[in-house]
């Protein structure tokens, strides 16, 4: 089986906003991702700090990742939906992209 592309986003949130951020992710953003065909592997608050957050997404290829995310972030659902509530709570964002076998991705779920 071919490896998949995994994107790991790590956010440092504005102090005290972790719980609200998680609620927005759980109730609005992640369902919107799923509706748009994005494989959300895992997401949540870091165990070490309630204002640190992670979002892990998987894609078939780097090209598919770019295409799907470009479409997602240009969509009305994102732009008029959770975009501002999410962006306004992020102080710092880090992104890593790697290739993993499906078994590794399943282990992160």
N, CA, C and O atoms as a printed pandas DataFrame, in Angstrom:
     atom_number atom_name residue_name chain_id  residue_number  x_coord  y_coord  z_coord
0              1         N          UNK        A               1    0.841   -1.187    0.000
1              2        CA          UNK        A               1    0.000    0.000    0.000
2              3         C          UNK        A               1    0.888    1.254    0.000
3              4         O          UNK        A               1    1.889    1.321    0.713
4              5         N          UNK        A               2    0.507    2.217   -0.795
5              6        CA          UNK        A               2    1.260    3.456   -0.941
6              7         C          UNK        A               2    1.154    4.325    0.322
7              8         O          UNK        A               2    0.092    4.425    0.936
8              9         N          UNK        A               3    2.273    4.944    0.690
9             10        CA          UNK        A               3    2.246    5.883    1.812
10            11         C          UNK        A               3    1.345    7.071    1.478
11            12         O          UNK        A               3    1.120    7.393    0.311
12            13         N          UNK        A               4    0.842    7.705    2.515
13            14        CA          UNK        A               4    0.015    8.910    2.365
14            15         C          UNK        A               4    0.773   10.105    2.918
15            16         O          UNK        A               4    1.731    9.960    3.679
16            17         N          UNK        A               5    0.331   11.274    2.525
17            18        CA          UNK        A               5    0.918   12.521    3.001
18            19         C          UNK        A               5    0.158   12.959    4.253
19            20         O          UNK        A               5   -1.072   13.014    4.259
20            21         N          UNK        A               6    0.898   13.264    5.294
21            22        CA          UNK        A               6    0.305   13.698    6.555
22            23         C          UNK        A               6    0.795   15.109    6.864
23            24         O          UNK        A               6    1.991   15.397    6.817
24            25         N          UNK        A               7   -0.148   15.968    7.178
25            26        CA          UNK        A               7    0.156   17.344    7.567
26            27         C          UNK        A               7   -0.137   17.472    9.062
27            28         O          UNK        A               7   -1.228   17.142    9.525
28            29         N          UNK        A               8    0.850   17.951    9.797
29            30        CA          UNK        A               8    0.680   18.181   11.233
30            31         C          UNK        A               8    0.759   19.680   11.474
31            32         O          UNK        A               8    1.782   20.310   11.206
32            33         N          UNK        A               9   -0.319   20.240   11.978
33            34        CA          UNK        A               9   -0.357   21.656   12.332
34            35         C          UNK        A               9   -0.321   21.759   13.848
35            36         O          UNK        A               9   -1.059   21.067   14.550
36            37         N          UNK        A              10    0.543   22.627   14.340
37            38        CA          UNK        A              10    0.630   22.879   15.777
38            39         C          UNK        A              10    0.392   24.363   15.996
39            40         O          UNK        A              10    1.008   25.208   15.347
40            41         N          UNK        A              11   -0.501   24.664   16.912
41            42        CA          UNK        A              11   -0.861   26.046   17.190
42            43         C          UNK        A              11   -0.529   26.402   18.634
43            44         O          UNK        A              11   -0.793   25.629   19.555
44            45         N          UNK        A              12    0.050   27.574   18.814
45            46        CA          UNK        A              12    0.110   28.199   20.124
46            47         C          UNK        A              12   -1.038   29.196   20.120
47            48         O          UNK        A              12   -1.061   30.131   19.320
48            49         N          UNK        A              13   -1.982   28.988   21.015
49            50        CA          UNK        A              13   -3.172   29.823   21.056
50            51         C          UNK        A              13   -2.984   30.986   22.016
51            52         O          UNK        A              13   -2.131   30.952   22.903
52            53         N          UNK        A              14   -3.793   32.007   21.822
53            54        CA          UNK        A              14   -3.770   33.139   22.747
54            55         C          UNK        A              14   -4.184   32.630   24.124
55            56         O          UNK        A              14   -5.066   31.782   24.255
56            57         N          UNK        A              15   -3.535   33.161   25.128
57            58        CA          UNK        A              15   -3.718   32.700   26.505
58            59         C          UNK        A              15   -5.200   32.644   26.887
59            60         O          UNK        A              15   -5.942   33.613   26.726
60            61         N          UNK        A              16   -5.601   31.490   27.394
61            62        CA          UNK        A              16   -6.961   31.298   27.878
62            63         C          UNK        A              16   -7.995   30.958   26.810
63            64         O          UNK        A              16   -9.182   30.854   27.119
64            65         N          UNK        A              17   -7.568   30.783   25.556
65            66        CA          UNK        A              17   -8.546   30.547   24.484
66            67         C          UNK        A              17   -8.668   29.079   24.069
67            68         O          UNK        A              17   -9.440   28.759   23.164
68            69         N          UNK        A              18   -7.924   28.192   24.711
69            70        CA          UNK        A              18   -7.892   26.793   24.298
70            71         C          UNK        A              18   -9.234   26.092   24.314
71            72         O          UNK        A              18   -9.552   25.352   23.383
72            73         N          UNK        A              19  -10.021   26.306   25.341
73            74        CA          UNK        A              19  -11.318   25.617   25.440
74            75         C          UNK        A              19  -12.278   26.098   24.358
75            76         O          UNK        A              19  -12.949   25.288   23.718
76            77         N          UNK        A              20  -12.346   27.422   24.148
77            78        CA          UNK        A              20  -13.198   27.967   23.086
78            79         C          UNK        A              20  -12.736   27.471   21.719
79            80         O          UNK        A              20  -13.556   27.103   20.878
80            81         N          UNK        A              21  -11.421   27.463   21.499
81            82        CA          UNK        A              21  -10.860   27.002   20.233
82            83         C          UNK        A              21  -11.271   25.554   19.978
83            84         O          UNK        A              21  -11.693   25.206   18.875
84            85         N          UNK        A              22  -11.144   24.720   20.997
85            86        CA          UNK        A              22  -11.499   23.306   20.844
86            87         C          UNK        A              22  -12.988   23.146   20.533
87            88         O          UNK        A              22  -13.357   22.306   19.712
88            89         N          UNK        A              23  -13.827   23.921   21.163
89            90        CA          UNK        A              23  -15.263   23.850   20.903
90            91         C          UNK        A              23  -15.564   24.214   19.448
91            92         O          UNK        A              23  -16.379   23.554   18.803
92            93         N          UNK        A              24  -14.917   25.255   18.928
93            94        CA          UNK        A              24  -15.106   25.659   17.530
94            95         C          UNK        A              24  -14.618   24.558   16.593
95            96         O          UNK        A              24  -15.274   24.244   15.600
96            97         N          UNK        A              25  -13.475   23.981   16.909
97            98        CA          UNK        A              25  -12.945   22.896   16.079
98            99         C          UNK        A              25  -13.910   21.709   16.077
99           100         O          UNK        A              25  -14.253   21.181   15.019
100          101         N          UNK        A              26  -14.342   21.295   17.265
101          102        CA          UNK        A              26  -15.193   20.111   17.412
102          103         C          UNK        A              26  -16.569   20.313   16.764
103          104         O          UNK        A              26  -17.078   19.415   16.094
104          105         N          UNK        A              27  -17.161   21.479   16.962
105          106        CA          UNK        A              27  -18.542   21.696   16.529
106          107         C          UNK        A              27  -18.677   22.256   15.119
107          108         O          UNK        A              27  -19.701   22.042   14.471
108          109         N          UNK        A              28  -17.656   22.974   14.627
109          110        CA          UNK        A              28  -17.794   23.658   13.339
110          111         C          UNK        A              28  -16.704   23.266   12.344
111          112         O          UNK        A              28  -17.005   22.793   11.247
112          113         N          UNK        A              29  -15.450   23.459   12.718
113          114        CA          UNK        A              29  -14.365   23.304   11.746
114          115         C          UNK        A              29  -14.148   21.862   11.293
115          116         O          UNK        A              29  -14.077   21.601   10.092
116          117         N          UNK        A              30  -14.044   20.931   12.224
117          118        CA          UNK        A              30  -13.803   19.536   11.830
118          119         C          UNK        A              30  -14.983   18.983   11.023
119          120         O          UNK        A              30  -14.750   18.331   10.005
120          121         N          UNK        A              31  -16.238   19.212   11.426
121          122        CA          UNK        A              31  -17.336   18.767   10.561
122          123         C          UNK        A              31  -17.277   19.386    9.153
123          124         O          UNK        A              31  -17.626   18.728    8.173
124          125         N          UNK        A              32  -16.842   20.634    9.055
125          126        CA          UNK        A              32  -16.688   21.281    7.752
126          127         C          UNK        A              32  -15.577   20.614    6.945
127          128         O          UNK        A              32  -15.720   20.405    5.740
128          129         N          UNK        A              33  -14.474   20.280    7.607
129          130        CA          UNK        A              33  -13.399   19.534    6.942
130          131         C          UNK        A              33  -13.949   18.226    6.364
131          132         O          UNK        A              33  -13.746   17.920    5.189
132          133         N          UNK        A              34  -14.641   17.470    7.199
133          134        CA          UNK        A              34  -15.164   16.162    6.796
134          135         C          UNK        A              34  -16.149   16.320    5.633
135          136         O          UNK        A              34  -16.113   15.548    4.674
136          137         N          UNK        A              35  -17.019   17.311    5.723
137          138        CA          UNK        A              35  -17.987   17.583    4.651
138          139         C          UNK        A              35  -17.270   17.853    3.329
139          140         O          UNK        A              35  -17.794   17.538    2.261
140          141         N          UNK        A              36  -16.076   18.435    3.402
141          142        CA          UNK        A              36  -15.297   18.753    2.208
142          143         C          UNK        A              36  -14.327   17.637    1.824
143          144         O          UNK        A              36  -13.449   17.838    0.985
144          145         N          UNK        A              37  -14.483   16.476    2.428
145          146        CA          UNK        A              37  -13.693   15.309    2.045
146          147         C          UNK        A              37  -12.280   15.270    2.588
147          148         O          UNK        A              37  -11.445   14.526    2.071
148          149         N          UNK        A              38  -11.988   16.052    3.619
149          150        CA          UNK        A              38  -10.650   16.075    4.215
150          151         C          UNK        A              38  -10.594   15.056    5.347
151          152         O          UNK        A              38  -11.456   15.035    6.225
152          153         N          UNK        A              39   -9.571   14.218    5.311
153          154        CA          UNK        A              39   -9.374   13.182    6.327
154          155         C          UNK        A              39   -8.694   13.797    7.551
155          156         O          UNK        A              39   -7.478   13.989    7.566
156          157         N          UNK        A              40   -9.487   14.101    8.568
157          158        CA          UNK        A              40   -8.941   14.614    9.827
158          159         C          UNK        A              40   -8.579   13.399   10.673
159          160         O          UNK        A              40   -9.451   12.669   11.146
160          161         N          UNK        A              41   -7.280   13.199   10.854
161          162        CA          UNK        A              41   -6.771   12.035   11.579
162          163         C          UNK        A              41   -6.957   12.220   13.080
163          164         O          UNK        A              41   -7.430   11.317   13.771
164          165         N          UNK        A              42   -6.585   13.392   13.577
165          166        CA          UNK        A              42   -6.684   13.680   15.016
166          167         C          UNK        A              42   -6.610   15.188   15.222
167          168         O          UNK        A              42   -6.074   15.918   14.389
168          169         N          UNK        A              43   -7.156   15.636   16.342
169          170        CA          UNK        A              43   -7.081   17.052   16.710
170          171         C          UNK        A              43   -7.351   17.166   18.199
171          172         O          UNK        A              43   -8.010   16.309   18.786
172          173         N          UNK        A              44   -6.843   18.223   18.802
173          174        CA          UNK        A              44   -7.130   18.428   20.211
174          175         C          UNK        A              44   -6.106   19.284   20.923
175          176         O          UNK        A              44   -5.129   19.751   20.337
176          177         N          UNK        A              45   -6.363   19.476   22.207
177          178        CA          UNK        A              45   -5.456   20.244   23.064
178          179         C          UNK        A              45   -4.279   19.361   23.454
179          180         O          UNK        A              45   -4.435   18.164   23.698
180          181         N          UNK        A              46   -3.115   19.963   23.509
181          182        CA          UNK        A              46   -1.930   19.239   23.954
182          183         C          UNK        A              46   -2.064   18.891   25.435
183          184         O          UNK        A              46   -2.668   19.639   26.205
184          185         N          UNK        A              47   -1.508   17.776   25.818
185          186        CA          UNK        A              47   -1.547   17.367   27.228
186          187         C          UNK        A              47   -0.735   18.298   28.118
187          188         O          UNK        A              47   -1.010   18.404   29.313
188          189         N          UNK        A              48    0.260   18.974   27.554
189          190        CA          UNK        A              48    1.156   19.796   28.372
190          191         C          UNK        A              48    0.667   21.225   28.573
191          192         O          UNK        A              48    1.157   21.920   29.463
192          193         N          UNK        A              49   -0.303   21.684   27.750
193          194        CA          UNK        A              49   -0.718   23.084   27.816
194          195         C          UNK        A              49   -2.076   23.222   27.129
195          196         O          UNK        A              49   -2.205   22.888   25.951
196          197         N          UNK        A              50   -3.075   23.702   27.839
197          198        CA          UNK        A              50   -4.428   23.831   27.291
198          199         C          UNK        A              50   -4.512   24.837   26.153
199          200         O          UNK        A              50   -5.490   24.845   25.405
200          201         N          UNK        A              51   -3.497   25.688   26.013
201          202        CA          UNK        A              51   -3.473   26.669   24.931
202          203         C          UNK        A              51   -2.505   26.275   23.818
203          204         O          UNK        A              51   -2.089   27.119   23.025
204          205         N          UNK        A              52   -2.151   25.000   23.760
205          206        CA          UNK        A              52   -1.402   24.431   22.635
206          207         C          UNK        A              52   -2.328   23.420   21.975
207          208         O          UNK        A              52   -3.035   22.677   22.656
208          209         N          UNK        A              53   -2.319   23.395   20.654
209          210        CA          UNK        A              53   -3.312   22.608   19.927
210          211         C          UNK        A              53   -2.669   21.934   18.735
211          212         O          UNK        A              53   -1.669   22.417   18.204
212          213         N          UNK        A              54   -3.242   20.814   18.311
213          214        CA          UNK        A              54   -2.746   20.131   17.117
214          215         C          UNK        A              54   -3.909   19.740   16.209
215          216         O          UNK        A              54   -5.024   19.490   16.668
216          217         N          UNK        A              55   -3.619   19.695   14.912
217          218        CA          UNK        A              55   -4.555   19.222   13.901
218          219         C          UNK        A              55   -3.744   18.376   12.930
219          220         O          UNK        A              55   -2.773   18.856   12.344
220          221         N          UNK        A              56   -4.137   17.126   12.760
221          222        CA          UNK        A              56   -3.428   16.204   11.870
222          223         C          UNK        A              56   -4.390   15.784   10.765
223          224         O          UNK        A              56   -5.480   15.277   11.029
224          225         N          UNK        A              57   -3.963   16.007    9.511
225          226        CA          UNK        A              57   -4.795   15.671    8.357
226          227         C          UNK        A              57   -3.996   14.787    7.403
227          228         O          UNK        A              57   -2.775   14.915    7.318
228          229         N          UNK        A              58   -4.677   13.890    6.682
229          230        CA          UNK        A              58   -4.008   12.977    5.750
230          231         C          UNK        A              58   -4.567   13.152    4.341
231          232         O          UNK        A              58   -5.749   13.433    4.147
232          233         N          UNK        A              59   -3.672   12.974    3.361
233          234        CA          UNK        A              59   -4.006   13.165    1.949
234          235         C          UNK        A              59   -3.346   12.070    1.120
235          236         O          UNK        A              59   -2.408   11.413    1.572
236          237         N          UNK        A              60   -3.843   11.883   -0.090
237          238        CA          UNK        A              60   -3.297   10.858   -0.978
238          239         C          UNK        A              60   -1.943   11.259   -1.566
239          240         O          UNK        A              60   -1.102   10.398   -1.825
240          241         N          UNK        A              61   -1.728   12.561   -1.780
241          242        CA          UNK        A              61   -0.486   13.056   -2.381
242          243         C          UNK        A              61   -0.306   14.523   -2.011
243          244         O          UNK        A              61   -1.237   15.160   -1.518
244          245         N          UNK        A              62    0.880   15.056   -2.245
245          246        CA          UNK        A              62    1.104   16.481   -1.993
246          247         C          UNK        A              62    0.234   17.334   -2.908
247          248         O          UNK        A              62   -0.275   18.378   -2.500
248          249         N          UNK        A              63    0.070   16.881   -4.149
249          250        CA          UNK        A              63   -0.755   17.619   -5.103
250          251         C          UNK        A              63   -2.211   17.655   -4.649
251          252         O          UNK        A              63   -2.870   18.692   -4.726
252          253         N          UNK        A              64   -2.702   16.516   -4.176
253          254        CA          UNK        A              64   -4.077   16.461   -3.692
254          255         C          UNK        A              64   -4.239   17.327   -2.445
255          256         O          UNK        A              64   -5.263   17.992   -2.281
256          257         N          UNK        A              65   -3.241   17.323   -1.570
257          258        CA          UNK        A              65   -3.291   18.158   -0.370
258          259         C          UNK        A              65   -3.435   19.626   -0.767
259          260         O          UNK        A              65   -4.293   20.333   -0.240
260          261         N          UNK        A              66   -2.603   20.078   -1.686
261          262        CA          UNK        A              66   -2.647   21.478   -2.116
262          263         C          UNK        A              66   -4.002   21.815   -2.735
263          264         O          UNK        A              66   -4.600   22.838   -2.399
264          265         N          UNK        A              67   -4.480   20.975   -3.622
265          266        CA          UNK        A              67   -5.744   21.223   -4.310
266          267         C          UNK        A              67   -6.926   21.254   -3.339
267          268         O          UNK        A              67   -7.747   22.171   -3.378
268          269         N          UNK        A              68   -7.004   20.255   -2.480
269          270        CA          UNK        A              68   -8.117   20.156   -1.527
270          271         C          UNK        A              68   -8.092   21.325   -0.539
271          272         O          UNK        A              68   -9.133   21.910   -0.242
272          273         N          UNK        A              69   -6.913   21.664   -0.035
273          274        CA          UNK        A              69   -6.831   22.759    0.936
274          275         C          UNK        A              69   -7.075   24.113    0.284
275          276         O          UNK        A              69   -7.706   24.981    0.888
276          277         N          UNK        A              70   -6.583   24.311   -0.947
277          278        CA          UNK        A              70   -6.880   25.562   -1.662
278          279         C          UNK        A              70   -8.387   25.735   -1.811
279          280         O          UNK        A              70   -8.924   26.814   -1.563
280          281         N          UNK        A              71   -9.066   24.661   -2.220
281          282        CA          UNK        A              71  -10.525   24.718   -2.378
282          283         C          UNK        A              71  -11.218   24.962   -1.041
283          284         O          UNK        A              71  -12.148   25.765   -0.955
284          285         N          UNK        A              72  -10.764   24.270   -0.004
285          286        CA          UNK        A              72  -11.375   24.403    1.318
286          287         C          UNK        A              72  -11.259   25.834    1.836
287          288         O          UNK        A              72  -12.251   26.424    2.264
288          289         N          UNK        A              73  -10.047   26.393    1.796
289          290        CA          UNK        A              73   -9.836   27.728    2.354
290          291         C          UNK        A              73  -10.437   28.842    1.504
291          292         O          UNK        A              73  -10.593   29.965    1.984
292          293         N          UNK        A              74  -10.776   28.549    0.246
293          294        CA          UNK        A              74  -11.452   29.527   -0.612
294          295         C          UNK        A              74  -12.977   29.411   -0.524
295          296         O          UNK        A              74  -13.695   30.267   -1.040
296          297         N          UNK        A              75  -13.466   28.360    0.125
297          298        CA          UNK        A              75  -14.910   28.098    0.152
298          299         C          UNK        A              75  -15.666   29.088    1.035
299          300         O          UNK        A              75  -15.128   29.631    2.000
300          301         N          UNK        A              76  -16.918   29.302    0.676
301          302        CA          UNK        A              76  -17.787   30.168    1.478
302          303         C          UNK        A              76  -18.007   29.572    2.867
303          304         O          UNK        A              76  -18.120   30.303    3.851
304          305         N          UNK        A              77  -18.066   28.245    2.941
305          306        CA          UNK        A              77  -18.257   27.589    4.237
306          307         C          UNK        A              77  -17.166   27.932    5.228
307          308         O          UNK        A              77  -17.441   28.121    6.413
308          309         N          UNK        A              78  -15.923   28.015    4.758
309          310        CA          UNK        A              78  -14.805   28.386    5.622
310          311         C          UNK        A              78  -14.777   29.891    5.847
311          312         O          UNK        A              78  -14.683   30.352    6.985
312          313         N          UNK        A              79  -14.860   30.656    4.765
313          314        CA          UNK        A              79  -14.686   32.106    4.848
314          315         C          UNK        A              79  -15.795   32.780    5.664
315          316         O          UNK        A              79  -15.530   33.724    6.409
316          317         N          UNK        A              80  -17.019   32.303    5.527
317          318        CA          UNK        A              80  -18.111   32.903    6.300
318          319         C          UNK        A              80  -18.452   32.062    7.528
319          320         O          UNK        A              80  -19.365   32.392    8.286
320          321         N          UNK        A              81  -17.707   30.970    7.714
321          322        CA          UNK        A              81  -17.924   30.086    8.857
322          323         C          UNK        A              81  -16.917   30.332    9.965
323          324         O          UNK        A              81  -16.858   31.432   10.514
324          325         N          UNK        A              82  -16.117   29.311   10.303
325          326        CA          UNK        A              82  -15.250   29.402   11.484
326          327         C          UNK        A              82  -13.938   30.168   11.289
327          328         O          UNK        A              82  -13.188   30.336   12.250
328          329         N          UNK        A              83  -13.644   30.631   10.086
329          330        CA          UNK        A              83  -12.340   31.235    9.781
330          331         C          UNK        A              83  -11.906   32.284   10.813
331          332         O          UNK        A              83  -10.854   32.146   11.438
332          333         N          UNK        A              84  -12.708   33.313   10.985
333          334        CA          UNK        A              84  -12.311   34.415   11.864
334          335         C          UNK        A              84  -12.183   33.962   13.319
335          336         O          UNK        A              84  -11.249   34.367   14.012
336          337         N          UNK        A              85  -13.105   33.132   13.782
337          338        CA          UNK        A              85  -13.059   32.659   15.171
338          339         C          UNK        A              85  -11.804   31.831   15.428
339          340         O          UNK        A              85  -11.262   31.851   16.533
340          341         N          UNK        A              86  -11.342   31.108   14.416
341          342        CA          UNK        A              86  -10.135   30.295   14.565
342          343         C          UNK        A              86   -8.886   31.155   14.468
343          344         O          UNK        A              86   -8.030   31.123   15.352
344          345         N          UNK        A              87   -8.786   31.922   13.395
345          346        CA          UNK        A              87   -7.578   32.732   13.166
346          347         C          UNK        A              87   -7.340   33.720   14.308
347          348         O          UNK        A              87   -6.196   33.954   14.697
348          349         N          UNK        A              88   -8.402   34.291   14.840
349          350        CA          UNK        A              88   -8.253   35.302   15.896
350          351         C          UNK        A              88   -7.695   34.725   17.197
351          352         O          UNK        A              88   -7.225   35.477   18.051
352          353         N          UNK        A              89   -7.742   33.410   17.360
353          354        CA          UNK        A              89   -7.253   32.779   18.589
354          355         C          UNK        A              89   -5.851   32.181   18.444
355          356         O          UNK        A              89   -5.280   31.711   19.428
356          357         N          UNK        A              90   -5.292   32.192   17.237
357          358        CA          UNK        A              90   -3.970   31.605   17.003
358          359         C          UNK        A              90   -2.888   32.670   17.118
359          360         O          UNK        A              90   -2.921   33.697   16.439
360          361         N          UNK        A              91   -1.933   32.398   17.990
361          362        CA          UNK        A              91   -0.785   33.291   18.151
362          363         C          UNK        A              91    0.362   32.869   17.233
363          364         O          UNK        A              91    1.033   33.714   16.640
364          365         N          UNK        A              92    0.583   31.549   17.117
365          366        CA          UNK        A              92    1.682   31.006   16.318
366          367         C          UNK        A              92    1.236   29.683   15.713
367          368         O          UNK        A              92    0.580   28.876   16.371
368          369         N          UNK        A              93    1.600   29.471   14.452
369          370        CA          UNK        A              93    1.249   28.230   13.762
370          371         C          UNK        A              93    2.495   27.611   13.149
371          372         O          UNK        A              93    3.276   28.299   12.492
372          373         N          UNK        A              94    2.681   26.314   13.362
373          374        CA          UNK        A              94    3.780   25.558   12.764
374          375         C          UNK        A              94    3.184   24.437   11.934
375          376         O          UNK        A              94    2.167   23.850   12.301
376          377         N          UNK        A              95    3.832   24.141   10.801
377          378        CA          UNK        A              95    3.336   23.100    9.903
378          379         C          UNK        A              95    4.476   22.163    9.547
379          380         O          UNK        A              95    5.576   22.602    9.214
380          381         N          UNK        A              96    4.200   20.864    9.620
381          382        CA          UNK        A              96    5.131   19.837    9.154
382          383         C          UNK        A              96    4.360   18.903    8.239
383          384         O          UNK        A              96    3.193   18.599    8.487
384          385         N          UNK        A              97    5.024   18.445    7.167
385          386        CA          UNK        A              97    4.413   17.518    6.223
386          387         C          UNK        A              97    5.333   16.317    6.095
387          388         O          UNK        A              97    6.538   16.468    5.894
388          389         N          UNK        A              98    4.763   15.121    6.212
389          390        CA          UNK        A              98    5.564   13.912    6.118
390          391         C          UNK        A              98    4.788   12.820    5.406
391          392         O          UNK        A              98    3.584   12.941    5.179
392          393         N          UNK        A              99    5.483   11.767    5.061
393          394        CA          UNK        A              99    4.889   10.614    4.403
394          395         C          UNK        A              99    4.834    9.468    5.410
395          396         O          UNK        A              99    5.829    9.154    6.063
396          397         N          UNK        A             100    3.651    8.843    5.528
397          398        CA          UNK        A             100    3.476    7.739    6.476
398          399         C          UNK        A             100    2.674    6.616    5.836
399          400         O          UNK        A             100    1.823    6.865    4.982
400          401         N          UNK        A             101    2.942    5.383    6.245
401          402        CA          UNK        A             101    2.081    4.286    5.804
402          403         C          UNK        A             101    0.722    4.391    6.502
403          404         O          UNK        A             101    0.601    5.022    7.551
404          405         N          UNK        A             102   -0.280    3.774    5.915
405          406        CA          UNK        A             102   -1.624    3.825    6.490
406          407         C          UNK        A             102   -1.638    3.304    7.925
407          408         O          UNK        A             102   -2.394    3.812    8.754
408          409         N          UNK        A             103   -0.821    2.308    8.230
409          410        CA          UNK        A             103   -0.787    1.770    9.596
410          411         C          UNK        A             103   -0.324    2.830   10.595
411          412         O          UNK        A             103   -0.820    2.874   11.720
412          413         N          UNK        A             104    0.612    3.675   10.199
413          414        CA          UNK        A             104    1.070    4.761   11.065
414          415         C          UNK        A             104   -0.017    5.798   11.278
415          416         O          UNK        A             104   -0.188    6.314   12.383
416          417         N          UNK        A             105   -0.749    6.100   10.218
417          418        CA          UNK        A             105   -1.860    7.050   10.310
418          419         C          UNK        A             105   -2.948    6.485   11.217
419          420         O          UNK        A             105   -3.492    7.192   12.065
420          421         N          UNK        A             106   -3.257    5.212   11.032
421          422        CA          UNK        A             106   -4.280    4.581   11.875
422          423         C          UNK        A             106   -3.873    4.601   13.343
423          424         O          UNK        A             106   -4.731    4.705   14.220
424          425         N          UNK        A             107   -2.582    4.502   13.617
425          426        CA          UNK        A             107   -2.090    4.561   14.987
426          427         C          UNK        A             107   -2.270    5.926   15.629
427          428         O          UNK        A             107   -2.304    6.036   16.855
428          429         N          UNK        A             108   -2.385    6.970   14.810
429          430        CA          UNK        A             108   -2.592    8.329   15.319
430          431         C          UNK        A             108   -4.069    8.639   15.573
431          432         O          UNK        A             108   -4.392    9.616   16.249
432          433         N          UNK        A             109   -4.948    7.823   15.041
433          434        CA          UNK        A             109   -6.394    8.103   15.168
434          435         C          UNK        A             109   -6.874    7.890   16.583
435          436         O          UNK        A             109   -8.056    8.079   16.868
